[in-house]
Amino acid sequence: MKDYIEERAIHIANYIIESNATVRQTAKAFGVSKSTVHKDVTDRLTQINPALAKQARHVLDVNKSERHIRGGLATKEKYAHRSDR
């Protein structure tokens, strides 16, 4: 594996852990795709640093379990600002 990919995977994991970021937020911050973030954390990082991968995976699992709540809140917010016809 290329050195820059390993470094990116470590930086991504640290960012996720420190900022409690979602895959989408992380992808935007690093200028990569969501699938790249996911592959870096789940596949590549487990080979490089399994302990760091486990911490990052835990944050992503929590975010995934809460996403339906965030989606509902976003929809509620969208319609709260909508004016009546």
C-alpha positions as CSV (number, residue, x, y, z in Angstrom):
1,M,0.0,0.0,0.0
2,K,1.2,3.5,-0.8
3,D,2.5,5.6,2.0
4,Y,0.1,8.5,1.3
5,I,-2.9,6.2,1.4
6,E,-1.8,4.9,4.8
7,E,-1.3,8.4,6.1
8,R,-4.7,9.5,4.7
9,A,-6.4,6.5,6.5
10,I,-4.8,7.5,9.8
11,H,-5.7,11.2,9.4
12,I,-9.3,10.3,8.5
13,A,-9.6,8.0,11.5
14,N,-8.2,10.7,13.8
15,Y,-10.6,13.3,12.3
16,I,-13.6,11.0,12.8
17,I,-12.7,10.3,16.4
18,E,-11.8,13.9,17.4
19,S,-14.8,15.6,15.7
20,N,-17.4,12.8,16.0
21,A,-17.8,13.2,12.2
22,T,-20.0,11.2,9.9
23,V,-18.7,9.6,6.7
24,R,-20.3,12.4,4.6
25,Q,-18.7,15.1,6.7
26,T,-15.3,13.4,6.6
27,A,-15.4,12.9,2.9
28,K,-16.2,16.6,2.4
29,A,-13.4,17.7,4.7
30,F,-10.8,15.5,3.0
31,G,-12.1,16.0,-0.6
32,V,-12.6,12.2,-1.2
33,S,-15.7,10.1,-1.8
34,K,-17.7,8.5,0.9
35,S,-16.7,5.1,-0.3
36,T,-13.0,6.0,0.1
37,V,-13.6,7.1,3.7
38,H,-15.4,3.9,4.4
39,K,-12.8,1.7,2.8
40,D,-10.0,3.6,4.5
41,V,-11.6,3.0,7.9
42,T,-12.9,-0.5,7.5
43,D,-10.3,-2.2,5.4
44,R,-7.0,-0.3,5.1
45,L,-6.8,0.9,8.7
46,T,-7.4,-2.5,10.2
47,Q,-4.1,-3.6,8.6
48,I,-2.2,-0.5,9.6
49,N,-3.5,0.2,13.2
50,P,-6.3,-2.1,14.4
51,A,-6.8,-0.2,17.7
52,L,-7.4,3.1,15.9
53,A,-9.6,1.4,13.4
54,K,-11.8,0.0,16.2
55,Q,-12.2,3.5,17.8
56,A,-13.1,5.1,14.4
57,R,-15.5,2.2,13.6
58,H,-17.2,2.7,17.0
59,V,-17.9,6.4,16.2
60,L,-19.2,5.5,12.7
61,D,-21.5,2.8,14.2
62,V,-23.0,5.3,16.7
63,N,-23.5,7.8,13.9
64,K,-25.2,5.2,11.8
65,S,-27.5,4.2,14.6
66,E,-28.6,7.8,15.0
67,R,-29.0,8.8,11.4
68,H,-32.7,8.1,11.2
69,I,-33.2,10.6,14.1
70,R,-31.0,13.3,12.3
71,G,-33.0,12.7,9.1
72,G,-36.3,13.2,10.9
73,L,-35.0,16.4,12.5
74,A,-33.9,17.8,9.2
75,T,-37.3,17.1,7.7
76,K,-39.0,18.7,10.6
77,E,-36.8,21.8,10.3
78,K,-37.4,22.0,6.5
79,Y,-41.2,22.1,7.0
80,A,-41.0,24.5,10.0
81,H,-39.5,27.2,7.8
82,R,-42.0,26.7,5.0
83,S,-44.7,29.3,4.8
84,D,-48.4,28.4,4.5
85,R,-50.0,28.8,1.2
